[in-house]
Amino acid sequence: MSGTVLKKSGDKTVSVQVVLRRQHPTYGKTLETAKKYLVHDPRNTAQVGQVVTIRETRPLSARKRWTIVYDS
């Protein structure tokens, strides 16, 4: 999944908002839903407003179960 970094919340942790688009089953209208995730940033390089790709991982804390995917 990909989303936008909303804020840096502590060392090596960022808050990412992911916007999902889906169609209503009956009416066909496109709906947007947004969800926030606490994401582990091992390199501590993500900036507010940056678009990042995240993937699920083992639980790292009480609410942190996602990590940033770097290209290389």
SEVEX-876757 format. One line per 4 residues: number of its first residue (from 1); for each residue y, x, z of N, C-alpha, C, CB. Coordinates in steps of 0.2 Angstrom, whole numbers. Atoms other than C-alpha are relative to their C-alpha. Glycine has a CB too. Layout:
N
NUM = Y X Z Y X Z Y X Z Y X Z | ...
# end
This chain:
72
1 = -6 4 0 0 0 0 6 4 0 0 -5 6 | -6 -3 0 18 5 -2 5 -4 3 2 3 -7 | -5 3 -4 33 1 8 6 4 1 -2 -3 6 | -6 -3 -1 50 6 13 1 2 8 6 -4 -2
5 = -1 -2 -7 54 16 29 6 -3 3 1 8 0 | -6 3 -4 65 6 41 3 4 5 -3 -7 3 | -3 -5 -5 67 18 55 -5 5 2 2 -4 6 | 4 -6 -3 61 34 63 -1 -2 7 3 7 -1
9 = 1 2 -7 53 29 80 -4 5 3 -3 -7 0 | 4 -5 -4 48 44 89 -2 6 -4 -5 -3 4 | 2 -6 4 41 61 84 -7 -2 -4 -2 5 5 | 6 1 4 29 59 69 -2 -7 -1 -6 4 2
13 = 2 7 0 30 40 69 6 -3 -4 -1 -3 6 | -5 4 3 40 29 57 -2 -7 -1 1 3 -8 | 2 7 1 41 10 54 1 -1 -7 5 -4 5 | 0 2 7 37 4 37 -1 -7 -1 -6 4 -4
17 = 1 7 2 40 -13 29 -3 -1 -6 7 -3 1 | 3 1 6 28 -19 16 1 -7 -2 -8 2 1 | -2 7 3 33 -34 5 -6 -1 -5 7 0 -4 | 5 2 4 18 -43 -2 2 -7 -4 -6 -2 4
21 = -2 6 4 20 -56 -16 -7 -3 -2 4 2 -7 | 5 4 2 8 -70 -20 2 -7 -2 -5 -1 6 | -1 7 2 7 -87 -28 -2 -5 4 -3 -1 -7 | 3 6 -4 6 -103 -19 -6 -3 -3 6 -5 1
25 = 6 2 3 -11 -110 -22 1 -7 -4 -5 -1 5 | -1 7 3 -5 -128 -27 6 0 -5 1 -5 5 | -6 1 4 13 -126 -33 1 6 -5 6 -1 4 | -1 -5 4 12 -109 -41 6 4 1 0 -2 -7
29 = -6 -3 -1 28 -103 -34 -1 7 3 5 -4 5 | 1 -7 -3 29 -84 -30 3 0 7 3 5 -5 | -2 -1 -7 31 -81 -11 0 7 2 -4 -4 4 | 0 -7 -2 36 -65 -3 -1 0 8 7 4 -2
33 = 1 -1 -7 30 -60 14 1 7 2 -7 -3 3 | -1 -7 -2 35 -45 24 -4 2 6 7 2 0 | 4 -2 -6 25 -35 37 2 7 2 -7 -1 0 | -2 -7 -2 30 -20 47 -6 3 3 6 0 6
37 = 5 -4 -3 18 -6 52 3 6 3 -5 2 -6 | -1 -7 -3 19 9 63 -4 5 -4 -1 0 8 | 4 -5 5 14 24 52 1 7 3 3 -1 -7 | 0 -7 -2 9 42 57 3 4 -6 -7 2 2
41 = -3 -5 4 20 55 48 -1 7 2 8 -2 -1 | 2 -6 -2 11 71 50 5 6 -1 -7 2 -2 | -5 -5 2 24 82 41 7 -2 3 0 0 -7 | -7 2 -3 39 72 50 5 1 -5 1 5 6
45 = -5 -1 5 48 72 33 3 -7 -3 -3 4 -5 | -2 7 3 50 53 29 7 -1 3 -5 -5 2 | -7 2 -2 68 47 29 1 -7 -1 5 4 -5 | -1 7 1 75 30 31 2 -2 -7 6 -2 5
49 = -2 2 7 76 20 15 -5 3 -5 7 2 -2 | 5 -3 4 62 31 7 -6 -5 -1 -2 7 2 | 6 4 1 48 22 -2 -6 5 1 0 -3 -7 | 6 -4 -1 31 29 4 -6 -4 -1 0 2 8
53 = 7 3 1 12 25 1 -3 2 7 -3 3 -6 | 3 -1 -6 2 22 16 -7 -2 -1 3 -5 6 | 7 2 0 -17 20 20 -2 0 7 -4 6 -4 | 3 2 -6 -27 14 34 -4 6 3 -5 -6 0
57 = 4 -6 -3 -35 27 46 -2 -2 7 5 6 1 | 3 1 -6 -43 28 63 6 -2 5 -4 5 3 | -6 2 -4 -32 21 78 2 7 3 -3 -4 6 | -3 -6 -3 -20 35 83 4 -2 6 5 2 -5
61 = -3 2 -6 -11 25 97 -2 -8 0 7 1 0 | 1 7 -1 -10 7 103 1 -5 -6 4 -3 6 | -2 4 6 -2 0 87 0 4 -6 7 -3 1 | -1 -4 6 -2 15 75 -7 1 -3 3 7 2
65 = 6 0 3 -17 13 63 1 2 -8 -4 -6 0 | -1 -2 7 -9 19 46 3 7 0 5 -5 -3 | -3 -7 1 -4 36 39 3 0 -7 -5 5 1 | -3 -1 7 7 42 25 -4 4 -4 7 3 1
69 = 3 -4 5 -1 48 9 5 4 -4 -4 -5 -5 | -4 -5 4 7 64 2 -4 1 -7 1 6 4 | 2 -1 7 5 68 -17 -5 6 0 5 1 -5 | 4 -6 0 -2 85 -14 0 4 7 1 4 -6
# end
